[in-house]
Each structure stands twice: as structure tokens, then as C-alpha cells.
Amino acid sequence: MAETDSSHLHLLFISCPAGIHVRGGEWVFVSSASPLVGVVPSVIGHRGASGYRPENTLASYELAARLGADRIEPDLVPTRDGVLVLRHESEVTHSTDVATRPEFATRRCTRVVEGREVTGWFTEDLTYAELRSLRAVEPRPHLRPTTTVYDGLYEVPTFVELLELAAQLRAELGRRIVVTAEVKDPSRYAADGFDIAAMVIAELRGLGLDTPDAPVALQCFEAGFLRRLRAEGLTVPLVQLVEDNDAGRAACTPWGLREVSTYAQVLAPSKEMVLPVAADGTLGPATPLVADAHRAGLEVHVWTLRNENSFLPPSLRVGMSDAAPGRALVEHLAFLDAGVDGIFTDHPDTAFEARRLWATGKAVPGARRGGSASGAPAGQPVAS
């Protein structure tokens, strides 16, 4: 990491996230932790550049790569006829235009998902051809109204289509772009007769992507599913997702992390497990999780950072609107300072700029002003 210049050594310290301080009205980054040795922190486009395009579309993933993402993250769910497609969950009422399509009115039903009843339209009840006739829409129009201009323009893509797009982007951009795919709820689909592990393995092997250095990784909350992939001989990197619940906290003990390291290369915790929000609305001190995971030989990729006030700690919000951009750049820098090896973000340009500042130790321009943390107009990507 580049050393900070001497002008950054004399700072006015106030209550700010670890490593982020104020000097002369600007946020200044001072590194106090590092990623795993030899690792450059990854910018991970969460569902693509989903802050700027409808999520899980090829347009979103292409934009993420062009904004500097090193990794792009899709979510995999099955169709009735066994095609893996990209949706955050299999219920597609809010991510497609299915509710406006009279030909699908009778397909609305209620299923039990994660212990609760959910009513809507599900990919596992639709064939690939039927799903392909739908068009993607912005699922959070109240927070991302500018993204709704793209509603109806994009199809629901397949996993194979994304893998092919990533190969094209690697060739065009001349750099490595990894597809880090999340497998959603494999146990639930198994109860409906879908062998998601076999489906994923077949698609990767069919494209020659089952190698340890392939530009693909697979992630899941279910440890048993990841263990099965290893048992089936799949050699791509695996990512253990965890959230702040009893199971997640158990996996993040020193013993649990050693166990995770027997089958996975990366731990992906929710962001509050690394930097919890204090009672006063500021980012509190970092937990031991990153250091403990690094001791177990695991990289740490944290999820999910977003620019809008709705998703930021109170101390980093700007104005009263949930949809307005806050000081997201400061939050991204705080996680880099905590030593994470990757950041899942809906706004890859913000993470890209944060990493640049983190590497050079420069001040964060304009973060104290009332506009976007990135300095770009609301809803517009930062030029990189």
C-alpha cells in the first residue's frame, strides 16, 4: 500500500469511522488494517451495477465491469424445465413485469419460503420460454426512480449467458473479471425435485470452467451445499455467506472459521458483522472478524454497500430523503480500512473510487458537502 503523504499526519480527530478523520472540512483516510497478504481488495458488482440498472440483467453486469468491478455477482434460481436464470429470488413479482401480463394471471400462487408464506409468481412454476417473455424492472422504484427508465428493456438472462458475457468483457477490457454466483435456497429447491448442485456443476463443466483458477466462484449460505460441491469434485473457489444470526455467529468463531476454511476460500459476512453501527448512529470499531478470518486463511468479502441514505448509518446520511445519496464513499473506505478483501456494492464506481483513495491515502473530495458522496449527481455513475 502506498504511504500517505506527510500532510495527512496532522489531523483533527473527531468521532468518525476507524481510519476516517476530518481535516479542513474533508474526510481523510488513514489506513490501520490490511487485506489478506497478497490480496488487492475486490470491487464486486452486486447483481451487477444494480444502483444504475435493473438488477440481474446483462446490462447491469456489463455496466458493472465498465465501472471497474473485478467481480460480478448474480443470483441463480431454476425454471420449471431446469434452466438456471438470474433473479435475486424465484418470486418475480417485483423484479419483472409479470403482474401486468394477463396470460400469467392464473399462475399466481402461494409458497412457503424461509418459513413464511409468499404469494406471487415463481420461476420454478414457469418454463424458460415463459420467463424469457417477461421483462426486468427496477425492484426498488421508491429508492431508485431514475433506474425505472430502463424498465421493460431487458430480458431475464441465463447463467450461461452471463458467463459468456464475462468472457467477452475480459477479452475487450483486457483484465480478469470473475463471476461470483450465489446459489439461492438449494434445500428448498431440492424439496421440489431440483438438484441445483448437479445443474451448476454441469453448466460449469460444459464451459470448461471447473478449474481452481477459472474466473468463477460459487457462494451460498448453506454450508452443506458448498460441502457437496467439494465432494462432487468441483474445484472452483467457494464462498461461505453468513449473516448476523445464531448460525452466522457460530461460523465466525475461531473454531467455526477453521471449519469453513476446510471447504471454502472466502467468508462473506453481512457488513454489520465487521463494522457495527453504534448507538449514536456512527460506525463503531471493527470487530475481530476480519483478523480472525485472515488467521484461518480466509478472504473476507463484505455485503452489501449502497449509496442511498436508506442503507447508510445515520451519521453518513445527507438530507432527509431515503433515496438521496449519502456519504457512501466514507463507508466504503471504512470497510477497506477494516481490512476486508472485497466489497459487494450496488455502485461499483463508488467502490472503485474508494479503493483508489485507499491505495493512495488521499482525502475524500467533497464528502462533507450536501451532494452525492461520490461527487456525481444523484443516480449517475462516478467517472473512473
Phi, psi and omega in degrees: 000140179293144177287150174286149178286161190298336181293344180271001184274346181245098190238152170270110184270125175229185182285100183221168174303153178308129177084353180244119184230171183247134174218120176060036178082006178239147171285136180237135180265130174231114185291138175229000178211168184224155172293177175305143184307130177085002183255128169268125184306134183271140167269118186246113180286102185286110188060028183093217171262067192286354171281349185235342179220156175306133188295155176056038172242157179298325178297321179294318180290320178297317179297319179303314180297319182288339176272003174110004180296135174273333180226148175233137191243109172262165172247133186253127174224156183264152168271171181301326181262021167082030176256132177279120181239170187255105172213149180293324171218163184286342176280118193247020180303317188265348182253358176222178179266022186302326183293342180264002187255104185300333182293346180251008185302321183281355182269357178291135183207177179243130177232159175266119181236120180052042174084003179228153180281132179233129180251132179166208179247134188240141181300326182289352175259356183243142173287165178300319180298320179294315180296325181294338179282346179278166177234144182286148175225164177288120183282348179237062185297333180289334179260335184229062183297330181291336180284340182293346177295344179263001179302135175085359184269337192238143176279167172277115186274167175264164176300317180298319179299321179292318178300321178291320177298317180299321178297319178296319181291322176300317180294318182289316186273346176069033178209165183284130174230117185262136173267111179256096190266132175267127175269120187268127167047052183299329180294320179296318180290329178299324178295337177263008176093009179264124174264086186296323179300313180297322180295314181295314181300316181298318182292319179294316181291328178296335179258008180069032186250017177264072176220154182299333181257012178296149180281050182217143169221156179238139181227154182196153172282336185272109181298324180299325178293315179297320177298322179296319178303317178295317180297330178280359176091007178292134187250358180292157177300145179241148185235123176269110174282139176220149174236172188278071174224184185301314181295318180295318180294325177295321179293340185260008169287161178307319178293316180299321179294321176298322178294316178302322184292349178283344180226345183235160178254343186225139168255132180238092180269157171294152193297329182290345177284344178257310179231092179289154176274127181285169182299333181273007176088004177264163172288124180281183178294154181294142173285171178284001191301313183298313180297319180295318179295318178298321177297330178276000179084015182259139165286160178235117176246117188263145180228156340241134179261139183218155186279335188287147178310322184306332186254001185259154172301148182309324183291345182252007179277150180236117181079187187258344185280131176299330184277346183289147176287135177255203182274060183295328180300322179295318179296315178302316180296323180298321179288324174297320178296329178286354174094014181292156182261353179193151180232118169283126184215143174282347184234081186301330179295325177294315178295322179298315179293321178298317180296322178298314179294320179300320182287335184253349181069026183274162177293153177274111186289129170073008185292341179271352181277172189276004180266201179299144175300333181275347185086356178267156175301154180307132176081005181246139178295151172284134175290131179245000000 
